[in-house]
């Protein structure tokens, strides 16, 4: 559920301090664990290293991302593949073609 409009968007205060220290053209990404921070127009052009629970994933902020959360661009689950008989048959056919 979205945040109330009268409260305004949530942006972690520590993240704002980090943004003030760095320049938009810095090569080093800004590390953050604040996945629930909303992307604001001041963040456009910066690169963030967003933690997904295991590693940091690099996210370059563009104009289309404004209003979304940082965590949306750093998935926490990794899809490997579906199992089962049908999948094994499809893999065999693919190997035979090669």
ZILINPE-V262365 format. One record per backbone hydrogen bond with DSSP energy under -1.0 kcal/mol. CO is the residue of the C=O (numbers start at 0). NH is the residue of the N-H. E is the energy in kcal/mol with one decimal. If there is no record, write none. Layout:
CO|NH|E ; CO|NH|E
This chain:
3|7|-1.1 ; 9|37|-3.1 ; 11|15|-1.7 ; 12|16|-1.6 ; 13|17|-1.9 ; 14|18|-2.2 ; 15|19|-1.9 ; 16|20|-1.5 ; 17|21|-1.9 ; 22|25|-1.5 ; 29|48|-2.7 ; 31|50|-1.9 ; 32|34|-1.7 ; 33|36|-1.0 ; 34|70|-2.6 ; 36|69|-2.0 ; 38|66|-2.3 ; 39|42|-1.8 ; 40|43|-1.1 ; 42|45|-1.9 ; 45|60|-2.5 ; 46|29|-2.7 ; 47|58|-3.3 ; 48|31|-2.5 ; 49|56|-3.0 ; 54|51|-2.5 ; 56|49|-2.6 ; 58|47|-3.0 ; 60|44|-2.2 ; 61|64|-1.3 ; 62|65|-1.4 ; 64|67|-2.2 ; 67|38|-3.2 ; 69|72|-1.4 ; 70|73|-1.2 ; 83|87|-1.8 ; 84|88|-2.2 ; 85|89|-2.1 ; 86|90|-2.1 ; 87|91|-2.1 ; 88|92|-2.2 ; 89|93|-1.9 ; 90|94|-2.0 ; 91|95|-2.3 ; 92|96|-1.7 ; 93|97|-1.1
